[in-house]
Amino acid sequence: MPRFFNTLTGRVDDFQPLEDNLVRMYACGPTVYDYGHIGNFRTFVFVDLLRRSLRQNGFQLRHAMNITDVDDKIIRNAAKQGVSVQQYTRKYEQAFLEDSSFLNIEKPEILVRATDHIKEMAQFIKQLVASGHAYRTEDGSYYFRIATFPTYGNLSKKDFGGIIEGARVDVDEYDKDNARDFALWKAPKPGEAFWETEIGPGRPGWHIECSTMSMKYLGESFDIHLGGEDLIFPHHENEIAQSEALTGKMFARFWMHARFLLVEGEKMSKSLGNFYTLRDLILKGHKPSSLRFLLTSVPYRKQLNFTFDGLKQAAQAVERLRNFKLRLETAQFPKSGNPAITQLATATVEKMRAALGDDLNTAEALGAMFDMVREANSAADAGQLQQENIAPLLGALASFDEIFAVMADNDAEKVRQVLEWAKQEGRIQEASEETVEVAKSVELSDAKIDALIADRNAAKKARNFGRADEIRNQLASAGIILEDTKDGVRWKRR
């Protein structure tokens, strides 16, 4: 049985879903007003790790995530550009889905837009008003009456004993830890986008969106609610208040939150020049697999210090894993078995699963995998790795990659897609030489590469070393790296 830290209880608790073997979980998705930055993606990769780990443990998943496609920033930016809210957000919604695929983040079973659920949100608010938990102001806005919910603050562990009745806040993000009646519905200002509903014209507040959509698709009570630590207060605290006030039932049993990400030891901000989107980093020459590895390398409840040295080390770690797999698949080994190596592979899988079941301890799981790689490579170097050991070792790698998803050598195609985007956006000049070189490797098919290697081998056999070097250089310029081994030539895309 896995154990996870529950922000609500403040401790690591055993996890068991409410409904048989089905895990119903909700993750706060992106607000699509701009391209996602690496801090956002630390949280989304954490969510992906959790769902993969749960599935590996035999659970079925019903995972819902929202796309917040209406809020203050979106309405303001759309108005500045003279386009509709929908026109403005679709570009960034598509970019988020593409970025997620670059990082091998699985799509949730349910992906929903806030603007597709305006009617349900209005009904939700109408019921809160009828029960005395919400009220309408003169301008047509609606607010949740915090004083009617005595347990407000249980999630964030803040003392809100001095709540001032009737004090209101209508912005989506609070500057201070003040408990004030928060906006459920905002009446339109002149020239502002709005929707006509049974409670009047306007648009929903941020918090009501997630409550409405999560309960529609997961039920009034579900298993896990996920997000970044910045959402604990006010967003998740307000979700609990309005949801439980409406139903009288526990909203979510487990609340899990990922810590912030620092960049070179400092908080990420545009003013410091250390604000990076995923696409910025790919254009600088960093592979998506390296980025994913770095984002998974530190357990989600510990602060991750994102550094470029760390990103280089992540790239080296991924290459070490891929090279080990390539060695297992292509080298020649004696037929008889080595029981110690088979036992090592089995023990590694057990250690990884135990670590991930202990509040997603990714650092310990990675440590177990690299211990296996080191010992197996040493055995191979000493001639002690046998054919019968290959399947168990590859099986351990497959089990590892079901969670970490960095083994597939498909970086070049992803980089190519980012280069195409950069051309369209007028940013191609920002692409590094390494980025262009990586993207080139997709221009050669596997069959073409194998044919060129065969030609090179024939040239070497004929002692035509000039031709052999020419082919090697041709492949290198296309991002293909050759490695001559005693078992023949191995190749990989850069």
N, C-alpha and C positions, 0 to 999 in steps of 0.2 A: 504494500500500500504506500503510495507516494505521500510525502509530507511537504507542505508549503507554508511559508510565512504569510500569515493573514493579518493585513493591516488593521482590520476591525478588532481582532482579539489581541493583537500585539504579541503574538507568539507563533511558533511553528506548530501547525496542527496536522493531524492525519486527514487525508483527503479521501472522501467517498462521495460519489454523486448522489443526488436526491432520487434519481430515477434509474434504477437498475444499473446498466453499464454505460449509460449515455451522459456525457458531459456537456452541459449547456453553458456556454461562456460568451461573454460580450466584451469586446475591446473597443475603446474609443479610437476612432479612426482619424484621418487627417482633416484639417480645415483647409479646403483647397483654394487658397488665395495666392499661393506662390509655390515654387518648387520646394520639395521636402529637403531639410538639412540633416546632417548626420546625427544630430541629437534626436530628431524625430525617429530616425531609422534604428537607433539603439532600442527604442521601445518596441517598434514593430518586429525587429528580429527576435527580441525576447518573447513576444507573443508567439512567434513562429516556432521557437524552440520549445515552448510549453506545449503547443498543440502536437508537435511531432513526438515529443516525449510521452504525452498521454496516449497517443495512438500506438506507439511502440509497446506500451504497457497493456495493450488490449482494449482500451476504452474506445467507444464510438464518440464522434464529435458532432455537435451542433453549435457552430461558432458563428456569431453574428458580429459584423462591424459596420459602423456608420461612415458615410461620407458627409461631413458637415459642409454643405454648399450654400449656406446662408448665415451670415453673421455681420457684425458692424463693419469689419474690414472689407469683406466681400462687397457689401452694398456700396461702401464708399469708393472702392477701387473701380467697380463696374460703372458707377456714375461718372467718374473721372474720364473713363475711356469711352463713354457714350454707348455702352452695350448693355444687354440684359444680364441679370444675375446668372442665368443658365449659360449664356454665351461665354461669360467671363470664366466660370468655374470649370467648364468641360475640358479646357486645355490643361488645367492643373490636375484635374481628376485623372485624365489619361496619363499624364506624366507620372503621377504617383503610382499607378498600376504598372507602368513600364519600369520605374525604378524598383518597385517591389520584385518584379520578375528578374531584374538584373541581380538582385541579392538572393535569389531563390526562395523568396518568401511565398508560401503557399496562399492561394486565395481562400478566404473563409467560405464556409458553406452558404452564408447569407451576407450579401454586400448591399447596403441600402443607402439611398440618399435622403437627407432631411427634407428636401423640398417635395419629395413624393409622399410625405406623410403629414402634410399641413392639416388636413381634415381631422386625422386622429388626434393631433396635438390640441386642436381647438376643443374637441370633445373631452379630452383629459382635463383641460383647464376648466371647462364648464362644470365637470363633476367636482373638482376641488372647490370651486366657488359654492356649489350647492351644499357641500359638507362643512363650510365655514373655514376652510384652510387657505382660501385665496379671496382676493377682492379686486374690484375694478376701480380705477382712478378716473378723474374727470376727463382726462384726455383720451380714454379708451384703452389704456394699458392695463395689464393684470399682474398682480404680485402675489407671491406666496407669503402667508402670514407665519413667520418663524415661531412666534410665541405659542402657536397651537401644536408645536411638535417638541415636547419636553426633552427628548434624547438628542436633539441637535448638537453635534460636536463629538459624538461617540467615535466616529471614524478618524477624525483629525486629532483627537485627544486634546482639543482646545476647550478652555473654560469660557462659555458664553453666558454666564450667569447674569451679566448686566445688560441683557438685550433691551434696547430702547424700542418700545412698541411703536410701530408706524414708521420707523426710519427705513428708508429705501435706498437701494442701489440698482441702477439700470444698465451698468456696463457689464460686459461678459467676464472680465477679469478684474479682481479686486486689487487695489494698491495696498490695502492693509487688511489684517485679520479681523475685520469687523463683521459681526453677525447682523445683517440687515435684511429686511424683506427683499427678496430678489425677484427680478422680472421673469414672468412666465410668457408674457406676450407684450410686444412693443407696438404702440400705435404709430402709424406712419408720420414722418415729418414731411414738409412740403418737398416734392420732387423725389421722394424716396420710394424704392420698390416696396410693394406690399401685396398681400393676398386677401381676398374677400372670404370670410368664414362666418359661421353661426355666432361667433362671439364678437364680430366686427372686423374691420380691416386692420391689417398689420402684419407682423411676422413673429415667429416664435423666438423666445429666448434660448440661449445655448443649452441650458440644463434640461429643459422639458423635451428637447429633441431626443436625447439618449434614453430617458425614461420611457418615452412613448414607444420608440423602436425596439428597445430591448424586451419590453414586456409583450409587445405584439408578437415577436418571433420566438421568444424563449419562455414566456409565461410570467405570471406575477412574481414567482420566486424561481431563481435559477442558481447555478453552482458557483461560477467565478466571474468577477468583473475585473478588467485589466486596464492599465494605463500607465502613464509616467507619473512620477512623484509630484509633479507640479499640479496634477489634477485632483489630488486628495482634497484640498480646500481651495476654492469653494465648490468646484464642479461636482465631485463625487459626493461630498457632504450634502449638497443641494439635491442631487439625484435621489439619495436615500430619503431625504425629508419628504419630497413631493410624492415619491412612489409609495412609501409606507403609509403616508397620511391618506392616500387614496385607497389602498387595499387592506391596511391593517395587518399585512404579512411582511415577513422579512424579505427584503428586496434581493440581495445577493449574499450568499453565505461566506464566500471567500473574496477578499479584495487583495489584489497583487499589484505592486507598483515598482517600476524600474527607476533606478537612481539617475540623476543628471549625468551628463557627459561634459567633461572639461576638454579644452584644446590647449595642449602644451601648458597645462597647469592653470589655465585661466578660463573663466566663464566665456562661452562663445558669444560673440557679438559683432555686428558689422562695424561698429566704431573702432574695435581693436584689430580689424582686418583678419580675424580668425574664424569667420563665419563661412562654412563650406556646405554646399549642397552635394549630393551624391555625384551629380554630373560634373561639378567643378573638379572633384578629385579624380574622376575617370579621365577627364581631359588633361589632367596633370600627369597622367601615365600610370595611375594605380588601378589594379584589376579589381573587379567586383568581388571575386573570391577572397582576395586579401582583405577587403573592407569587411566582408561578412565575418571572416575569421577573427579579425580584431574586435569586432562588436560582440562576438560570443566569448572572447577569451577571459573576460572578467565576469564573475557571477552578477546577476542583474541587480542585486541589492547593494552592491559595492559601486562606488563612483569610479567610472572609467576615465582615465586620463588619455585622451587621444593625442598621440604624437606621430610625427612622420617617421621617426626611428622605429616606433612600434609598428607602423604600417609596413615598413621594410621587413621587419622580423616576421610579421604575419605572412608576407609573401614568401619568405624563405621556408616557413613552416608548412605552408600549403604545398610548395614544391617538393619538400621532403616527403610528404605523404604521397604525392602523385608519383614521385620517382620510386618509392618503395613498391607501390602497386604495379608500376611498369616493370620493375625488376621481377616481381612474383610472376607476372604474366608472360615474360619473354625469356627469362634466363633458363638454363638447363640445370636441373637438380637430380641427384641420385634418387632411385626409386624407393628404397626402404624408408620407413618412417622414423621420426624423432618424437617420441611421446612427450618430451618436455616442452617442445614448441607448440604442439597441439593443446596441451594443458595451459600454456601461456595464453593462447588465443581465447580459449574458453574463459579463463580467469579475467582477461581484459574486458570481455563483454559484460561479465557479471559486475566488475568494478565500475564500468561506465554507467550501467543502469542503476546501480546503487547510488552513485554520485548524483545522477540526474534526479533520482527519486528523493534525494535529500535537498529539497528546495532548489532544484536546478543548479547544482554545483558544477558549472561547466569547467572551471579550472581543474578540478579533480578528475573529471572525465577526460579532459585533454591530456592530463598527466599520465593517466593509465594508457592511453593510446600511444603516446610517444615513448613510453617505457617499452611497450611491445615492439614498436618499430626498431628501437635501438638494439634490443636483445635479438630480434630476428635477423637484423642486418649483420650483427656480430656473428651469429650462427652461420649465416650464408657465407660471410668472408672466411670463416674457418672450415667451410665445406661440410657443415653439420646440419644444413637445412635440406629437407628431403621433399620429394614430390607429394607425399601424403600430408605434408604440413601446409601446402599451398591453399587448399580449399578452406581450412579453418581460419587461416590468416586473412584471406580475402573476405571470408564471412564476417570477421571482426571489423574489417574496414567498411563493409557494407552496413553493418549495424551502426557504426560510428557516423557514416554519412547520411543515414536516415534522419539524423538529428542535425548535424552540423552543415551538411549540404555544400561542401567545398571541393569535392573530389572530381566532379565532371569538368573536363577541360574545354569549357565553352566560353571562356572569357573573351576570346577574339571576336566572336559574333556579337556579343553584348557591346564591346567597345566600338565595333563598326556601327551599330545602331546609334550610339551616342555621337559619333562623328557625323552621321547623317543629320541628326537633330542640330548639331552645332552649325552645320552648313546652312540649314534653314533659318536659324536664329541669328546668323551673322557673327558667330563666335568661333569659327573654324581656326582663326589665327591663335586661339588660346590652346589649341591641341599641341601637346609635346611631341617630339620626334618618336619617343617610345610608344605613345598612344597610336600614332599612325602606323608604326611598324607592327604592333600587336594586331591591329585591324587588318593588315595586309595578309596575315596568315590564313584568313578565311577564303582568300582568292584561289587557293590551291586545295583541291579535293584530296582526301586520303589516298585514293587510287593514284592520283598524279604524283603525290609525294613518294609513294612506294615505288613508282616507276622511275623517278629520278634517283632514288637511292639505289635501285638495281643498276641503273646506268653508271652511277658512281662506283659501285662495287666492281662492275665489269672494267671500268677505266683503271681502277687500282690494280686489278688482276693483270691487265695488259701493261702495267707500269706507266700508264699515261696519267701521271700525278697532276699535271696541269689541268686536264679535263676534270679530274676528281675534285680538285680544289675549286674549280669554276662552279661545279654543281653545288658543292657545300656552300659557297658564297651566295649563289642564287637562292638557295633555300633559306639561308640566314637573313638575307635582305627581305624575304617574305615572312619573317617571323618564325621560321622552323629551325629548331635546335637539334643537332645530331649528336649522338653519343656513341662512340665506338667501344664495344665491350668484347670480352672473350666469347660471348654468345652471339655476336653479330651487332648490327647497328640498331639502336633505339632512337626514336624521334619523338618530339613533342612540340606543340605550338607554344610560342612565347607567352 
